[in-house]
Amino acid sequence: KNDIIEIEHELAKITSLPSQTLDNIEIFLYGNLEMPVEMDIIKTHGAQGIGLFRSEFLFLEKGLPDEAVQYMQYKKVVEYFSPHPVTIRTLDYGGDKLSYFMKNYRELNPFLGCRSIRFSLKHTDIFRTQLRAILRSSAHGKVKIMYPMISTLDELLTAKEITYDVMHELDSQGIKYDKNVEMGIMIEVPSAVITADILAEHSDFFSIGTNDLVQYLLAVDRVNENVADLYNPLNIAVLRYLKTIASVSTATGTPVSICGEIAGDPKYTMLLLGLGYRELSMSTKNMYQVKRIIRSVTVEECEDFSRSLLSMKKTDEIEQTVDAMMKQKFPDIII
């Protein structure tokens, strides 16, 4: 117990130190925010803003939240983290996130059903109310709007069209907002990876939701214990996808971050840096550990490491190599 407290104290000292590799490459660390009450702990862990603000908590009550309620909550977070960015994801209803209001929409296969952006584009009144609240909050700091689960260019263009329409509405009412607000997408389905170059033409940034991406790519329901062992981010198909997105991002100049669980797991930090990722968004649980790894490695050694993993074919071989590397370099922090 005392050891853990001691390690935490050691790691806490890291908070104020820059998040950069030994060869001076800066890696940006952001927080994933579930509810505004977590703001303090995310800031004290040294996060450089919010890479994923999940807006679902507002929709868990019995009624739908009106514009004023949403605006107050977004504004609070945006002001608190200003001048750092806060990326607000529009409603990601569906799959495993079912609230009282949505229970009329029960589906046989919710993960492949009307969820996330599909839901918003079908219920544009709910979507527009949320966009008005998000845009209004952008007058109080740096806000980015993120559309979840985009699977086609049409969805992205429609979502942006609705957003621009809401902007015109605010203009005509003389309501302030950031006219240059960035709009980006979550990359969570295989079609978005394969068409990432096309989507990049209309996206200010990408954010990879690896939890869903792994699930859709490997056709594995991650909450089904019969197949849970097949759900593995170190599957070579997943690594190739992550490499593809990083390459498209570099080629098109589209900033990319990872906000899925692997971003906050120290086991994957070297691999992600080696694949080309420079922005990681995570819960605070392992933020210190991830930062300590970043400060102890060079990008060059991470690139060599990820290249060697990409040359392997079997998941258990990749897994063992990652574990061996981590044990060797960081025997005391791998959880």
N, C-alpha and C positions, 0 to 999 in steps of 0.2 A: 504493500500500500504506500509506504513512504517513498519507495523507489519511483512509483508512478507520479507522486506529487513532485518529487525532485525533477523528474524528466519534464513534467509540465512547466515547472518554473524555468528550467533551462530553455525550453522551447519558447516560452513567453517572451524571453529576451529578444528573440528573433523578430518579433512583431514590428519593431521600429526600423529594422535593417532592410535594405533594398532587396526586392525579389529578383535577383539576377544570378546567372550562372557564373562559374569561375572565369569563363571567357567573355564576361560582361554583356551577355545578351539578356535584355529585360524580359521577364515573364510576368504577365499581369494576372493577379489573383482576385477573383470576384466572389461574392457570396451568393448562395441560392437562398431566397427569402420565401418562407412559407406563409408567415404572418408578421405584421409589423412589430409585434412584441420581441422579435428576434433581432431587431436593428442594432441594439447596443452590443450584443455579444459578437455580431458579425464585424462591427467596427473595431471592437477591442482586439479582435484576432488579426487586424491589419488588412482587411479587404479593401480593394481599391474601387469600391462601388458594388452594384448588384448586377450580376450577369443573368439572373433569372428571378423575376418577381412573379410568383405564381398568384394569379388573381382569383383562384377558385374559392378561397376561404370566404369571399364575399357572397358566394352563391350557395353556401351550405345552409343558410337559414330558410325559413318557410316561404318567405316572399322573395321577389327579385329585388336586388339592391337598386335604388334609383341613382340617378346621376350624381346628386349631392353627396350621398353616402360614399360612393366609389371615389369621387373627386377628393373628399377629405382624407381618405386612407392613402391614396396615391400621393397626394400633396405632402402628407406627413413624411413619407419615406423619401420622396424626392428632395425635400428641403433638408432633411437630416443628412443625406449623403452628398449634397451639393458641395463642391463642384464636380464630384465624381459621378459617373453615369449610372442611371437606374434603367435596366431593360425590363419593361413590363410585357409579359406574355398575355395575349388576349385569351379569353376563356378557353381552357383546355378540358372541356367537359367530355366525359365518356370513358370507355374502357373500364378501368377500376375506380373511376371517380364518379360516384353516383350520389346526387343530393336529392333532397326532398322534392324540389321542383321538377327534377328530371325523371322522377320515377314512372311517369306516364310514357316515357320513351324507352322502356326496357326492350332490349333486343336480344335475339338468340346468340349473336356473335358480336358483342359490343366493340371488340378491338378492331373489327373490320367494318364497323357500322358508321352511323351518323355521329361522329365525335369531332372534337376540336374545331378546326376551321370549317369543316363541313357543316357542323351544327350552327356556327355563327353565320355562315352564308345563307342558311335556310331560315334563320331567325334574325333577320337584319335589324329588327327593332331593338333586340337585346344587344346586338353587335354595335349599332350606332350609339346607343346610350353609353356603352363602355368606351368607345372611341372618343366621344365627347369628353368624358371624365379624364381619360388618359391625356388627351391633347391639352385640356385646361391645366392639368398638373405640370405640363412641360413649360409653363410660364415661370415655374419656380425652381428650375434646375435642369440638369441634362437628362432628358428622357429618350429612350429608344423604344420603338414599338416592335414587338415580335409576334409574327403569326405562326401558330403551331401546326404541325403535321401537314405541311404543304406537300401535295403529291403531284400536282400538275401546274403548269404555267398559268393556265386559265384561272385557277383558284387564287394564285398570287395577284394576278392583274385585277381580278374582281375585288379582292380584299383592299387593294390599294385605291381602286376607283371609289369604293365606298368611303375610305379614309379621306381622300381628297374632297369628296362631296361634303363630308362632315366639316372639313376645314373651311370650305366656302360658306357653309352655314354659320360657323363661328365668326368668320370675317364679316358677314352681313349683319351680325348681332354686335359687332365691335368687341368680341371677347378675345382676350390675349392668349396666344399659345406660341410655341416655337415653330416658326414657318419652315425651318430646315430640319425638322425632326427626322431622325433616321428610321427607316422601316426595313426590317430584316426577317429572316425565316428560320424556323427550326427545321433541321434536316433529320428526319426520323424514319423515313420510309425509303426503300431501295430506289423507287422511281426518282426521288429527289437527288439521290447520289448520281444516278446515271445521267440525269439532265442538269447537273449542278452548273455546268458552263452556261446553259440557257437561262436558268434561274438567276445566275449571278448578274446578268444584264439588267435585272430589275430589283436586285436586292442590295441594300447598303451593307449588310453583314449576314453571316451565317452563324448559327449556333447548333451544335450537334447534340441531339438527345439520344445518347447511346443506349439508354435502357430500352426504349422502343425500337431503335434501329437494330439492335442485336436480336430482339424478339421477332421483328418482321423479316429480317434477313435469313434467320435460321428456322423460321416457322416454328418457334418454340414459345409456348405460353409460360412466362417466367413464374407464374404463381401456381402452376400445375406440377405437383411433386413427381408425377410419373415421368416427366420429361425434363425436370429442372436441371439434371446433370448435363443436358445438351446445351443449356443456356450458358455460353462462355464467351466473354469479350475477346479472349485470346484465340478464338477460332481464326484460321488464316483468312477466311472470307471477310471477317470483320476488319482485320488488320489491313487487307487490301483496300477495303472501302474507305477506311480512315486515311490511308495514303492517298487515294484518289481525290478525296475532298480537299486535303491539304494542298495537293498539286494544283487543283482547279482554283483554289483560293489564291495561291501565289500567282498563277498565270493571269487571273482576272483582276488581281488587286482587291479582292473582297476579304475583309477581315473575318476571321473565323475563330470561334471559341468552342469549348466543349463544356456542356453543363450537365451531362449525364453523370451517373455515380462514379464512373472510372476516373473522372477529373479529380475527385476528392479521395482517391485511394492511392496511397504512396506506392503501392506495388506497380502502378502503371505510369508513374511520373516520367521516368527515363524514356520509356517507350514513346510516350506522347510528345516529349520534347524532340526526340529523334525523328518522329514522323513529320515534324514541322509546326507543331502547335505552340503558340506563344500566349494564349489566353485560356485560363482554366477557371471555371466557376463551380463552387462546391459548398456543401454545408460546412460548418466550422469544425466538425469533429476532428478531421485530420489536417486542417489548414497549416498548422505549425510544422507537422512532419513533411508535408509536401514542399513547403518553403525551404525547410532544411535540406531536403534532397536537391532542390533547384540550386541552392547556394554551395553544394558540394560537388557538382558535376560540371563538365564542359558540354556544350552542344555537340561538339565533334564526337566525343565518346558515346553520347546518346544516339547520334546518327549511325555510328558503327554498330551499336547494339541493335537498333531497330532494323537495320539492313540484314543483320544475321537472322533476326526473327522472321523477317519476310521471306527468307530463303528456305524456311522449314515448311513442312507439309502437315505434320500431325499436331493436334492441339496439345496433347500431353507433353510432347517434346518442347513446344513453345513454353508451356506452363512451367516445366522443370527448369528451363533455361532462365526464365524470368525470376523464379524463386531463388535459384542459385546465385544469380547476380545480386539480388537484393540482400540475401543473407551475407554475402561476401562484403558488400560495400556498407550496408546499414544493418548490422546484426541486432541493434537495440531498438529499432523503431518499426519493424514490420509487424502489423497486427494480424 
